[in-house]
Amino acid sequence: MSPVSPAASLRDFVQLTKPRIVVASVVAALAGFLAGSRHLDEQTLVLALLGVAEITAAAGILNQVMEREIDAKMARTAGRPLPSGRVRPSTATALGILLAVSSIAVLGAGVNALTAWLALFALASYLFLYTPLKRVTSFNTFVGAIPGALPPVLGWTAATNQLGIGAFALFAILFLWQLPHFLAIAWIYRDDYARGGLVMLPAHDPDGSLTARQACVHAIALCLVALLPFAIGMGGALYLIGALLLVPVFLVPAWRFLRAPADASARALMRASLVWLPGWLCLVAIGR
């Protein structure tokens, strides 16, 4: 075996952190912080975003350690650093624990205890509830959406040091966004998930009708709940107009997936969700 170059090693460690998810979590936390802030505290903001980035990276790394044998069976994940053998599980575990401890320390000492506890809850529920449930029940998608919906809440509590209706609204919207997004992914990669032994809804839904119906119902619920920030005064007229303009972005592809469940319509829904999310986060950040 030829030696691995330092550049290749660095790429592997970066890949382990799932950088796209880290960036998405940081942006969501930023939106939550700006939505909750009355007076911008730059130092608290920087520390909050650092803590969110670290806890998200830690969750991604430790999840891959726990699922490395499953990842080795699936085409889309077999080339990851752990199943391919480019990074040792012990090394990845140490890095994940280091990032988790650093995150809790940064959030606890530099932000507030509430945000630190919420970050710890997000990590624990992701690793010890969602990850094992993926092998047991398709309900895992709903469980996994709980820690996945917490980044904007972490931003909110970092700015306000309290929970409330605003934090609930942010949580509910991002929770609902994840369901059609991940149902579309589960349909696209249904065969790969089955090879890995993961129990996703399409495994019990050969024609895709149930998966598409659930995706469409949750997309409708999302578009309705996304109006909540305007109703509670968290967003003004700009937020309302933007939220209404985003409705067809999600509902049209969700309806098409419902009408004709297929890889192409599921992929269109997944792409639409990736357009909707940054648009909504911008509205949250500037909509007050």
C-alpha positions as CSV (number, residue, x, y, z in Angstrom):
1,M,0.0,0.0,0.0
2,S,1.4,3.4,-1.0
3,P,1.8,6.0,1.8
4,V,-1.0,8.5,2.2
5,S,0.0,12.1,1.5
6,P,-0.6,14.7,4.2
7,A,-3.0,16.5,1.8
8,A,-5.0,13.3,1.4
9,S,-5.0,12.8,5.1
10,L,-6.3,16.3,5.7
11,R,-9.1,15.8,3.1
12,D,-10.1,12.6,4.9
13,F,-10.4,14.3,8.3
14,V,-12.3,17.2,6.8
15,Q,-14.6,14.7,5.0
16,L,-15.2,12.9,8.4
17,T,-16.7,16.1,9.8
18,K,-19.4,16.2,7.0
19,P,-18.5,19.8,6.2
20,R,-21.7,20.6,4.2
21,I,-23.8,19.7,7.2
22,V,-21.5,21.7,9.5
23,V,-21.9,24.7,7.3
24,A,-25.7,24.3,7.1
25,S,-25.9,24.0,10.9
26,V,-23.7,27.1,11.4
27,V,-25.9,29.1,9.0
28,A,-29.0,28.0,10.8
29,A,-27.5,28.9,14.1
30,L,-26.6,32.3,12.7
31,A,-30.1,32.9,11.6
32,G,-31.5,31.9,15.0
33,F,-29.0,34.2,16.7
34,L,-29.9,37.2,14.5
35,A,-33.6,36.5,15.0
36,G,-33.2,36.5,18.8
37,S,-30.8,39.4,19.2
38,R,-31.8,42.8,20.4
39,H,-28.2,44.0,20.4
40,L,-25.6,42.1,18.4
41,D,-22.8,40.7,20.7
42,E,-20.1,39.7,18.2
43,Q,-18.0,37.8,20.7
44,T,-21.0,35.6,21.8
45,L,-22.0,35.1,18.2
46,V,-18.5,33.9,17.2
47,L,-18.3,31.5,20.2
48,A,-21.8,30.2,19.6
49,L,-21.1,29.5,15.9
50,L,-17.8,27.8,16.9
51,G,-19.6,25.6,19.4
52,V,-22.3,24.6,16.9
53,A,-19.7,23.8,14.3
54,E,-17.8,21.6,16.7
55,I,-20.8,19.7,18.1
56,T,-22.1,19.1,14.5
57,A,-18.7,17.8,13.4
58,A,-18.4,15.6,16.5
59,A,-21.9,14.1,15.8
60,G,-20.9,13.4,12.2
61,I,-17.6,11.8,13.1
62,L,-18.9,9.6,15.9
63,N,-21.9,8.5,13.8
64,Q,-19.6,7.3,11.1
65,V,-17.5,5.4,13.7
66,M,-20.7,3.7,14.9
67,E,-21.9,2.9,11.4
68,R,-18.6,2.1,9.6
69,E,-19.6,-1.5,9.0
70,I,-23.0,-0.4,7.5
71,D,-21.3,2.3,5.4
72,A,-19.0,-0.4,4.0
73,K,-22.0,-2.2,2.5
74,M,-23.5,0.8,0.7
75,A,-22.2,2.2,-2.6
76,R,-22.7,5.8,-1.6
77,T,-20.7,5.5,1.6
78,A,-18.2,2.7,1.0
79,G,-15.5,5.2,-0.1
80,R,-15.7,7.2,3.2
81,P,-12.5,7.4,5.2
82,L,-13.5,4.8,7.9
83,P,-14.9,2.0,5.8
84,S,-12.2,2.4,3.2
85,G,-9.6,2.1,6.0
86,R,-7.9,5.4,5.4
87,V,-8.6,6.6,8.9
88,R,-8.6,4.3,12.0
89,P,-11.7,4.1,14.1
90,S,-9.7,5.0,17.3
91,T,-8.3,8.1,15.7
92,A,-11.8,9.2,14.5
93,T,-13.3,8.5,17.9
94,A,-10.7,10.6,19.7
95,L,-11.2,13.5,17.3
96,G,-15.0,13.3,17.7
97,I,-14.8,13.2,21.5
98,L,-12.3,16.1,21.5
99,L,-14.6,18.2,19.3
100,A,-17.6,17.4,21.5
101,V,-15.8,18.3,24.7
102,S,-14.4,21.5,23.2
103,S,-17.9,22.5,22.0
104,I,-19.5,22.0,25.4
105,A,-16.7,23.9,27.0
106,V,-16.9,26.8,24.5
107,L,-20.7,27.0,24.8
108,G,-20.8,26.6,28.5
109,A,-18.0,29.1,29.4
110,G,-18.4,31.5,26.5
111,V,-22.1,31.6,25.7
112,N,-24.5,30.2,28.4
113,A,-25.3,26.9,30.2
114,L,-28.7,26.5,28.4
115,T,-27.1,26.4,25.0
116,A,-24.4,24.0,26.2
117,W,-27.0,21.6,27.6
118,L,-29.1,21.8,24.4
119,A,-26.0,21.0,22.3
120,L,-25.2,18.0,24.5
121,F,-28.8,16.8,24.2
122,A,-28.5,17.1,20.4
123,L,-25.3,15.1,20.3
124,A,-26.7,12.4,22.7
125,S,-30.0,12.0,20.9
126,Y,-28.4,11.8,17.5
127,L,-25.9,9.1,18.5
128,F,-27.8,7.0,21.1
129,L,-31.4,7.3,19.8
130,Y,-31.4,8.1,16.1
131,T,-28.3,6.1,15.1
132,P,-29.4,2.7,16.6
133,L,-33.0,3.2,15.6
134,K,-32.0,3.3,11.9
135,R,-31.5,-0.4,12.1
136,V,-34.9,-1.0,13.9
137,T,-37.7,1.2,12.6
138,S,-38.5,3.7,9.9
139,F,-39.7,6.0,12.7
140,N,-36.0,6.9,13.0
141,T,-36.5,9.8,10.5
142,F,-38.8,11.6,13.0
143,V,-36.3,10.9,15.9
144,G,-33.4,12.1,13.8
145,A,-35.3,15.3,12.9
146,I,-35.2,16.4,16.6
147,P,-31.4,17.0,16.9
148,G,-31.4,18.1,13.3
149,A,-33.9,20.9,14.1
150,L,-31.8,22.3,17.0
151,P,-29.1,24.5,15.3
152,P,-31.3,27.6,15.0
153,V,-32.6,27.0,18.5
154,L,-28.9,27.0,19.7
155,G,-28.5,30.3,18.0
156,W,-31.6,31.7,19.6
157,T,-30.7,30.6,23.1
158,A,-27.1,31.9,22.6
159,A,-28.6,35.3,21.9
160,T,-31.4,35.2,24.5
161,N,-30.4,32.7,27.1
162,Q,-34.0,31.4,27.2
163,L,-36.4,29.2,25.3
164,G,-39.8,30.5,24.2
165,I,-42.3,30.7,21.4
166,G,-39.6,32.0,19.0
167,A,-37.3,29.0,19.7
168,F,-40.3,26.7,19.3
169,A,-41.2,28.2,15.9
170,L,-37.7,27.8,14.6
171,F,-37.6,24.2,15.9
172,A,-40.9,23.3,14.4
173,I,-40.2,24.7,11.0
174,L,-36.8,23.0,10.6
175,F,-38.2,19.7,12.0
176,L,-40.9,19.7,9.4
177,W,-38.4,20.7,6.6
178,Q,-36.3,17.6,7.3
179,L,-39.2,15.1,6.8
180,P,-39.8,15.5,3.0
181,H,-36.1,16.2,2.5
182,F,-35.1,12.9,4.0
183,L,-38.0,10.9,2.7
184,A,-37.0,11.9,-0.8
185,I,-33.4,10.8,-0.1
186,A,-34.6,7.5,1.4
187,W,-36.6,6.8,-1.8
188,I,-33.7,7.7,-4.1
189,Y,-31.2,5.4,-2.2
190,R,-33.7,2.8,-1.0
191,D,-31.7,-0.1,-2.5
192,D,-28.5,1.1,-0.9
193,Y,-30.1,1.6,2.5
194,A,-31.6,-2.0,2.2
195,R,-28.1,-3.4,1.5
196,G,-26.8,-1.6,4.6
197,G,-29.6,-3.0,6.8
198,L,-31.1,0.4,7.5
199,V,-34.9,0.4,8.0
200,M,-36.3,3.3,6.0
201,L,-39.9,3.8,5.0
202,P,-39.4,2.8,1.3
203,A,-38.5,-0.7,2.5
204,H,-42.2,-1.2,3.4
205,D,-43.4,0.9,0.4
206,P,-42.4,-0.7,-2.9
207,D,-44.5,1.6,-5.1
208,G,-43.5,4.7,-3.3
209,S,-47.1,5.9,-2.6
210,L,-46.8,6.0,1.2
211,T,-43.4,7.7,1.1
212,A,-44.7,10.4,-1.4
213,R,-47.9,10.9,0.6
214,Q,-46.0,11.5,3.8
215,A,-43.5,13.8,2.0
216,C,-46.4,15.9,0.6
217,V,-48.3,16.1,3.9
218,H,-45.2,17.3,5.7
219,A,-44.4,19.8,3.0
220,I,-47.9,21.3,3.3
221,A,-47.5,21.4,7.1
222,L,-44.1,23.1,6.7
223,C,-45.5,25.8,4.5
224,L,-48.3,26.5,7.0
225,V,-46.0,26.4,10.1
226,A,-43.5,28.6,8.3
227,L,-46.0,31.5,8.7
228,L,-45.7,31.2,12.5
229,P,-42.8,33.7,12.9
230,F,-45.0,36.4,11.3
231,A,-48.0,35.5,13.5
232,I,-45.9,35.9,16.7
233,G,-44.1,39.1,15.6
234,M,-40.8,37.4,15.0
235,G,-40.9,38.5,11.3
236,G,-42.6,41.4,9.6
237,A,-44.1,42.0,6.2
238,L,-40.9,41.1,4.4
239,Y,-40.9,37.7,6.2
240,L,-44.5,37.0,5.3
241,I,-44.0,37.9,1.6
242,G,-40.9,35.8,1.4
243,A,-42.5,32.8,3.1
244,L,-45.5,32.9,0.7
245,L,-43.2,33.1,-2.3
246,L,-41.4,30.0,-1.0
247,V,-44.6,27.9,-0.8
248,P,-44.6,26.8,-4.5
249,V,-40.9,26.0,-4.3
250,F,-41.7,23.1,-2.0
251,L,-45.3,22.3,-2.7
252,V,-45.0,21.9,-6.5
253,P,-42.3,19.2,-6.5
254,A,-43.9,17.5,-3.5
255,W,-47.2,17.3,-5.4
256,R,-45.4,15.9,-8.5
257,F,-43.7,13.3,-6.3
258,L,-47.1,12.4,-4.9
259,R,-48.6,12.1,-8.4
260,A,-45.7,10.0,-9.8
261,P,-43.3,8.5,-7.2
262,A,-40.1,7.9,-9.0
263,D,-36.4,8.7,-8.7
264,A,-36.6,11.8,-10.9
265,S,-39.5,13.4,-8.9
266,A,-37.9,12.5,-5.6
267,R,-34.7,14.1,-6.7
268,A,-36.5,17.2,-7.8
269,L,-38.1,17.4,-4.3
270,M,-34.8,17.0,-2.6
271,R,-33.3,19.8,-4.7
272,A,-36.3,22.0,-4.0
273,S,-35.8,21.5,-0.3
274,L,-32.2,22.6,-0.7
275,V,-33.4,25.8,-2.3
276,W,-36.1,26.4,0.2
277,L,-33.9,26.1,3.3
278,P,-31.4,28.9,2.7
279,G,-34.2,31.1,1.4
280,W,-36.1,30.6,4.7
281,L,-33.0,31.1,6.8
282,C,-32.4,34.4,5.1
283,L,-35.9,35.5,5.9
284,V,-35.4,34.5,9.6
285,A,-32.2,36.5,9.8
286,I,-33.5,39.7,8.2
287,G,-37.3,39.4,8.6
288,R,-37.8,41.2,11.9
